[in-house]
Amino acid sequence: MDVYIIGSPFTGKTTLLQRLTGGKGVGSLKLNDKRFKALVDFFKPKKITPPFINLHDSDVLGKMFSYGKERSLFQQLVNADAFVEVVGGLTENFTTFTDTTLKFLSIESEVLEGNIQRLKKEVSAGKGDQKVLEVLEKAYKILSEGVPLNSGDFSDEERKILKGYGFLSLKPRLVVLNITENSKIEDSVYEELQSQNLPYLVFNVLKDDVDDITEKLFHKLLEILRLVVFFTPSEKEVRGWLLEKGSTVVDAAGKIHKDLARTFVRAEVINWEDLIKNGGWKGAREKNLIRLEGKDYVVKDGDCIYIRASAIKS
């Protein structure tokens, strides 16, 4: 999972990355919330592997429209799963996220226009996909009204088509309002965030407790990326995993190892808190609190999972 930190110069985006990950350019944001801490304290494992999200410090936003190379700069951001946009900081300007939205829409309108023209010719020649053309035309109309694609009324199928084009305004974006001791954020800023349907967090990037920032940011990213966390805890290793919301336990097994998904039989499942309160796997089994779930079980946030699989045949 790759999240790009974007923002104008002097907003504090590089400081945010360095404080959270210790990295320069890129770093891993690791989840260490009360659930993971409690499991580690209980099992006292030899190995600890928290779930993580890769954070990338990107200066592309500051370069947009500066060199007349908008399309090439666009390509540098298409691999992002989401954006964290830092505003404020030394600039004391908390409204630059609106400029970002306009930049995204401008570039995407140009990209859409080119693809629509190409597809129309292909459809006329009997080679193009009419459904894709209709989706792109719908997207273009939405952008023309100044609405980001992420707020557009698209079906799951239509979103899947659009996702293949890497449109930036279709990706989740979280705004961080980086305040200082003297910052004053006008009500109009919050109203604009709401009108654009942009989630946000407020903190002092330089001085607030780094563990507090980490936990708030990680959980907000889980929310906008529609991810859940499941655990595979034992005395050998306590490990956390990220999984798309709505995924089955077979998908979770595949995260652990592809062979576990292929040879899946059943999964032992229990909530993390219930596991600890009842003496771990052994105690919970003795109390019949472990659920045996089949392949259609949808994984819930906070599940602890042990996969039962058949022997692998060579």
N, C-alpha and C positions, 0 to 999 in steps of 0.2 A: 504494500500500500504506500503510494507516494503522494505526499502533500507538499505543494510549493508555497513558500512564504513570499508574498509579493507586497509591494508598497513603494511609495515615493522615497527618495533619499531623505535621510535624517528622521525617519519615523520610528526606528528602533527594531526593524525586522532582523538585522544581523545580530543585534544584542539578544533578541528573543531566542534565536537558534543556538547561540553560544551558551546562554544560561541554561537552556533546557537540555541540551545534548552534549555540550562541550566540543561540538564539531565545528568545522570551518567549511562552509559551502554545503555540506550535507551532514546529517546526524540522525541518530535513532531516538525517537521519543518513546520512552518505555513506561508502560502502565505499572504503577505500584500502589494501587488503591487498597482500601481496607480488606477487600476480599482476598487479593493476592497475598497481602501481608499476613492475614490470618491463616491461610493455608500453609505458608512457609513456616510460620511460628509453630503450627501444629505438627507438620510432618518432619520438620528439620531435615530437609533433603540435602543430598550431596551436591545437587546441581539445581540452579534456579534460572528459569528462562521466562521472563515476562513477555507478554505480547508487545509488539512495537509497531510504530508507524515511521516511515522514513520522511524526514523533513528536509526540504531543499531550499536554500537561500537563493532567490532569483532576483536579478536586477533588470530583468526584461521589461517590466512595467515602466520603469523610468526611462527606458530607451524608446518605447513605442512612439511612433510619429516623429522621432527626432532625426532619423536617418533615411526616411523614405523607404524603409524595408519592413513594413508592417507584416507582410505575409511570412517572411522568414522568421520574424520574431514570434509570430503566432505559432509556428511549427515548434518552437522551443518550449511551448507550454502544453502542447496537446497530450503529452504523456502523463500529465498530472491527474490524479484521481479526485483531487479537491484543492481549493486554495484557502490559505489563511492570509487575509490582507490586513496589514498593520497601518493604522492611520494615527495622526496626532504626533506624539513624541515631541521632538524639538521644533517641528513645524507648527504645532498647535492648530493644525488644520484637520478637523475631524470629518470633513465632507468629501475627501478625495476618492472615496469608494464610488461616488456617483460618476466621477471622471472615468474610472476603471470600467464601469458598466457601459458607458458611452463608447469607449475604445473597443471593448469586446463586440458590441453590437455593430459598430462600423466595419470592423474587419470581417465579421461573420456575414454581414449583408453582401459584401463583395465576394466572399467565397461562395455563398449560396447562389448569387446571381450567375456566376460562372458555371456552376454545376447544373443549374436549372436550364440554362441555354444549351449546354451539352446534352443533357438528358432529353430535352424536347426533340432535338435532331435524331437521337437514337430511337426514341419512341416512334417518331414519324417513319423511321426506316424499319420499324418492327423489331428492333434489337434492344431497346431500353425497357426499363421496368416502370410501368405506369404508376404503380403504388408508391414507389420511391419518389417519383416526380411530384405526386400529389402531396406527400409529406413535406418535401422541400419547399414547395410553393406555400404550404400552410405555415411553415417556419418563417419564410421570408415575410409573409404578411404580418406575423406576430412581431418580428424584429422591426418592421417599418412603423409599427405603432409604439416603439420604444420600450417593448416588454422583453426582458431576458428570457431565453428559451426555457430556463429552469422553472419559470412561472407560467409557462404555456400550458394549455389544456391538451395534452397528448396522451394517447393510450400507451400501454406498455410496449406494444408492437412498434408504434411510431417512435417512441423514445429509443428503442433498440436500433432502429434505422438511423436516427440522428446521431446516436453515440458513435457510430462508425466513422463519422466525419470529424470527431474531436472538437466539436464546438465548445468554446470556453464558457459561454454563459449558460450552458447546459450542466456544467459541473457544479457541485456544491461549493459555496464560498462562505467562509466565516470571517467576520470583521472583528479585529481586535482594536478597541479604542485605548490607545496607550496614553495614559494620563500622567501628569506630573503634579507636584504639590500645588501649583497655581492654575491647573487646568479648570476650565469651565465649559461644560458641554451644553449647548443650547437644546431646548426641547425639539427644535426643528430637525436636529440630527437623528434623534430617535424616531421621529415621525417618518423621515426619509428612509431609514433602515426598514421600518415596518412596511412602507409602501412598496419597497423593492423585495420584500420577503427575505431579507438578509438576516440570519442569526448573528449575534454579536456577544462579545465578552468585554468587560472593562477591568483593566488593572494597570498598575505601574510596572512596566516590563523590567525596568532597571532595579527596583527596590522591593517589590512584593515577594513574599516567600516563594521560592522556586518550586517546592513540592506542591503548594497550593495551585500555582499557575499550571503545573504539569497535569495535575488531576483534572482540573476544570477544562483545560484545553483538550485533553485526551477524550474525556467523556462527551464533550460537545462534538468532536470529530466523529466519534462512534455514532452519535445521533444523526448527523447530516449525511454520513456515508452509509447509514442503515446497516450497521454492523453490530453483532453481539460478541461477547467473550465467553468462551467455555474453557474449562480447565481439565488437565490430566494430572492430578496430584498423587504422589507416592513418596516413600522414603528415599527413593532413588532420585526423583526429579519432580519439582512442581513447575508445570509449564502452562502458560496461557496462550490461547489461540484466537485469532480473529476470524469471524465467519459472517457471510452475508445474511441479514435477517430473512427468515423464511426458509433457510436451508435445512435439509434433513440430516439425520445422524450419519447417514452414509457419506454425505458431503463432508461432515466433520471427520469421519474416519479417513477420507481421502486427504484431508489436510495433514493428518498425522503421518500417514504413509499410503501411497497409492495401492499397495497390496492389501491393506486393511479394508479399503472400499470394495475391492474385487472379491475378497473372501469373507465379507461381513456376514455374521450370523445373527447376533443380538448385541445390544448395548446396555450396560449397567449404568443407570443415570440417577443422580441425586443432586439437589441444590447444595451449593458450597457450604452454606450455613448449617444445614441439617447434617451434612457429613461431619463437620467439626463437632457439633453439639452431641453427636451420638457415637463418638469414639472412633471416627475414621471408617474405612471400608469394612473392616472386620466387625466393629460394633454395630454399624448400620445394617450389615447383612444379618447379624444375629437378631436384630429387631424387625427384620423384614421391611426395611425402609428403602431398600434399593429397588428401583423399578427396572424391569426388563423390557426394553423397547425394541420394536422392529424397525425396518428400514424406512418406514414412512413417518417416523417421529420427527417433529420439527424442533430443533435445538432452541432452548431458551437461554437468555442472558444469565450467566451465573451457574449454569449446569456444570457438574463434574461428571466426566464420562470415562468409562472403561469399556473398550471394544472387545467383544468376543468374536473371534474369526476362526475359520476352518484352516486346516493345515494347507500350506501352499504345495500344489502338485507340480513337479518339474516336468 
